[in-house]
Amino acid sequence: MYKDLPLVTIVIPAYNSEKFILPTLQSIQLQSFQNFEVRVVGDGCTDFTEKIVASLNDSRFYWINLEHTMRSNATNHGMREARGRYIAHLEHDDLWFPCHLSKLIECLEENQADFVFSWVAAIGSQKTQDTLNPPFLNLSLRGGHTPPSTWLHRKDIIETCGPWRSDIKNLRHFPDTEFFLRLIHHRKKIVFCKSLSVLYFSSTDWRPHHSPKEFPQRKYVEALRKNPEELQRELLLDLALSYANRIPLQKKWPRWLVTLTQWYGHDRFPFLQILRWRFLRRRKKWLSLKKLKT
C-alpha cells in the first residue's frame, strides 16, 4: 500500500505566514530523514505564503489555500490528503532540529507505539524561557502541554479516534489538547521521546518584541544549519539554569504566579524587584533573629 510513497506526511496549517514561515520550511529541508512530503494548508491566507512555499522549488512541498474557517479544518484537510504512513505536525512559526523526524520514527517503531512526542524548548523574546513537556510529564496533561510541533503518529489512528474537532464552543480544551486526550481515552500507546528536537515560538510573546526583519526564527535556523549539537547544548544549559532559579519560587508562590514568571521572565520587571524585596525582607528577619540570640 505504501510502496513508493513517502513514509511521513508533515502537516502545516498556515495563516498569513509570509514573514516567518520560510525558516520553518528550511528546518524541514535540513532533516536527516528525507522520505517525507509536506502539506502546507492555508487557512484563508491573503498574503504571499504560497509564493514562499513555491520559492523552495521542492516537489515534496504541496500548497492549498482553504476558506478562512478554523485551524482544525486546515489540519484535518492535510491529514486527509496525507499519503504517508505517519503524520507529523508543525506550526508555521516553529522549528525542528535536523534529528527530529529520525528520532521520533525510531522511537515510535522501537516501542510499537501509535503516537510519540519529543522534548521542546520554548523561545521567548529574550532567550530560552521554558520547556513545555519535560520528561516528567504525565499523560493526563497535568504536568504540561504537548505542542503539536512535537507530534508524530500513525495515520490510521484517525480512523478510530477521529480528526481534530472544530466546534470550539463545545470543547473544554483547545482542539489539539482535546485530540491528545481522545487518544488516551481510546488507549492508544503514547510514548515520550527523550530528545530535545523542537523550538517552540509563542507568537504572543515574540511578535510584539520583534520587527519583521528581526524575527528570531531566522537566527535559530542558521544555528541549526551550522551546528545543531552546539545549539542543543546551549538550550539545555539555559533550561537547567532556568529551573534552578525557579525552585525558590515554586515553594511558596501561587502556581499562577510561577506560571506567569515562566512566560514573562523572572529576571524582568516587576518580578526582579519582587525577588529583591523578598531577599531583603528575609535578610532583615535573619539579622534580627541573630541579634536576639547574641
C-alpha positions, 0 to 999 in steps of 0.5 A, spaced: 500 500 500 505 504 501 510 502 496 513 508 493 510 513 497 513 517 502 513 514 509 511 521 513 506 526 511 508 533 515 502 537 516 502 545 516 496 549 517 498 556 515 495 563 516 498 569 513 505 566 514 509 570 509 514 573 514 516 567 518 514 561 515 520 560 510 525 558 516 520 553 518 520 550 511 528 550 511 528 546 518 524 541 514 529 541 508 535 540 513 532 533 516 536 527 516 530 523 514 528 525 507 522 520 505 517 525 507 512 530 503 509 536 506 502 539 506 502 546 507 494 548 508 492 555 508 487 557 512 484 563 508 491 566 507 491 573 503 498 574 503 504 571 499 505 564 503 504 560 497 509 564 493 514 562 499 512 555 499 513 555 491 520 559 492 523 552 495 522 549 488 521 542 492 516 537 489 515 534 496 512 541 498 504 541 496 500 548 497 492 549 498 489 555 500 482 553 504 476 558 506 478 562 512 474 557 517 478 554 523 485 551 524 482 544 525 479 544 518 486 546 515 489 540 519 484 535 518 484 537 510 492 535 510 491 529 514 486 527 509 490 528 503 496 525 507 499 519 503 504 517 508 504 512 513 505 517 519 503 524 520 507 529 523 505 536 525 508 543 525 506 550 526 508 555 521 512 559 526 516 553 529 522 549 528 525 542 528 532 540 529 535 536 523 534 529 528 527 530 529 523 526 524 529 520 525 528 520 532 521 520 533 520 514 527 525 510 531 522 511 537 515 510 535 517 503 531 522 501 537 516 501 542 510 499 537 507 505 539 501 509 535 503 516 537 510 519 540 512 526 542 519 529 543 522 534 548 521 542 546 524 548 548 520 554 548 523 561 545 521 567 548 523 574 546 529 574 550 532 567 550 530 560 552 524 561 557 521 554 558 520 547 556 513 545 555 513 537 556 519 535 560 520 528 561 516 528 567 510 529 564 504 525 565 499 523 560 493 526 563 496 533 561 497 535 568 504 536 568 504 540 561 502 541 554 504 537 548 505 542 542 503 539 536 510 541 533 512 535 537 507 530 534 508 524 530 503 518 529 500 513 525 495 515 520 490 510 521 489 512 528 484 517 525 480 512 523 478 510 530 479 516 534 477 521 529 480 528 526 481 534 530 474 537 532 472 544 530 466 546 534 470 550 539 464 552 543 463 545 545 470 543 547 473 544 554 480 544 551 483 547 545 482 542 539 489 539 539 489 538 547 482 535 546 485 530 540 491 528 545 486 526 550 481 522 545 487 518 544 488 516 551 481 515 552 481 510 546 488 507 549 492 508 544 500 507 546 503 514 547 510 514 548 515 520 550 521 521 546 527 523 550 530 528 545 530 535 545 528 536 537 523 542 537 523 550 538 517 552 540 515 560 538 509 563 542 507 568 537 504 572 543 510 573 546 515 574 540 511 578 535 510 584 539 518 584 541 520 583 534 520 587 527 519 583 521 526 583 519 528 581 526 524 575 527 528 570 531 526 564 527 531 566 522 537 566 527 535 559 530 535 556 523 542 558 521 544 555 528 541 549 526 544 549 519 551 550 522 551 546 528 545 543 531 549 539 537 552 546 539 545 549 539 542 543 543 547 544 548 546 551 549 538 550 550 539 545 555 544 549 559 539 555 559 533 550 561 537 547 567 539 554 569 532 556 568 529 551 573 534 552 578 532 559 579 525 557 579 525 552 585 525 558 590 519 560 587 515 554 586 515 553 594 511 558 596 508 562 590 501 561 587 502 556 581 499 562 577 504 566 579 510 561 577 506 560 571 506 567 569 514 568 571 515 562 566 512 566 560 514 573 562 521 572 565 523 572 572 529 576 571 524 582 568 520 587 571 516 587 576 518 580 578 526 582 579 524 587 584 519 582 587 525 577 588 529 583 591 524 585 596 523 578 598 531 577 599 531 583 603 525 582 607 528 575 609 535 578 610 532 583 615 528 577 619 535 573 619 539 579 622 534 580 627 533 573 629 541 573 630 541 579 634 536 576 639 540 570 640 547 574 641 
